[in-house]
Amino acid sequence: MNEQLNELRAMAAHAENRRTETGIPRVAMVQGAIPEHQLAAVYEPMVNLILQGSKSMSVGGQTLHYDPATYFVMSIELPAAGVVRPSRTGEPYLAVSLTLVPALLAELLADLPHAAQEPARESGFSVAAVTPQLLDAWVRMLRLMKAPADIAVLAPAYEREILYRVLQGPMGWMLRDIATPDTALARINRVVQRLRHEFAQPLRMEALAADAAMSVSAFHRHFKAVTSLSPLQYQKQVRLLQARTLLITAGHNVTSAAHEVGYESATQFSREYARAFGMPPAKDAARLAAGMR
């Protein structure tokens, strides 16, 4: 697998210290050591392959660590904070990712033999060791960066193969569940989508539970199992991350950002913001804005 990893590292070496598009649909890469709090974001569903260095990802009270030749699957949108580190010999962190689309997973599942029944599990994210077959599919996918005329024809086939290899692995159940409408994971995902779009509105727990076709108590239990957060914690983290974006890129002041994301009290907003990001909102925004110049 070292030869495959080395080729992938060489192809990803020109990535920037942020999400870098490859020209291949849904495939991106990143290089560098991003400060911890700049990695705080609502992460989209993805398969993320670590090529060099290491990363820690924290969601709620759970932290996962992954190194080269491991991959991370996030099957629903989750607010998370990460820390990336260079390799032991000083080479920068490198990773590539494929954004997940449930409709494409459903099409692939329809073409596969029916999987055997597995024990019920609930989690929106996990990490596993990569296989040579999965690496080989990634190598062929990234080679398309040097053959853009081939992307339209070959990228869909390589994407299906990457997804197929993940389906064969220990996190295959996660991809199957997110693409199957009646699973608990898929039902919680419907609520997550609602919270992502209505984060500024007051939580109406009974309505959210009804969206998931669950009782309120069952909804709380399943939501926490999938996201490692309560619905209120999920909403709060999404609000704070959105406010951070407004402060940095849209020129909002602290009070207007707080009200825009649903806080009635700017004081409470500032207190929770400082707890989440380590410093008051105005100071944090100034620091991050300076780092972008």
Secondary structure as UniProt FT lines:
FT   HELIX           2..12
FT   TURN            13..14
FT   STRAND          20..21
FT   TURN            25..26
FT   STRAND          27..31
FT   HELIX           36..39
FT   STRAND          41..43
FT   STRAND          46..52
FT   STRAND          54..59
FT   TURN            60..61
FT   STRAND          62..66
FT   TURN            68..69
FT   STRAND          70..74
FT   STRAND          78..85
FT   TURN            88..89
FT   STRAND          94..99
FT   HELIX           102..110
FT   STRAND          125..129
FT   HELIX           132..143
FT   HELIX           144..146
FT   HELIX           148..150
FT   HELIX           151..168
FT   TURN            170..171
FT   HELIX           172..178
FT   TURN            181..182
FT   HELIX           184..197
FT   TURN            199..200
FT   HELIX           205..211
FT   TURN            212..213
FT   HELIX           216..227
FT   HELIX           231..249
FT   HELIX           254..260
FT   TURN            261..262
FT   HELIX           266..277
FT   HELIX           281..292
//
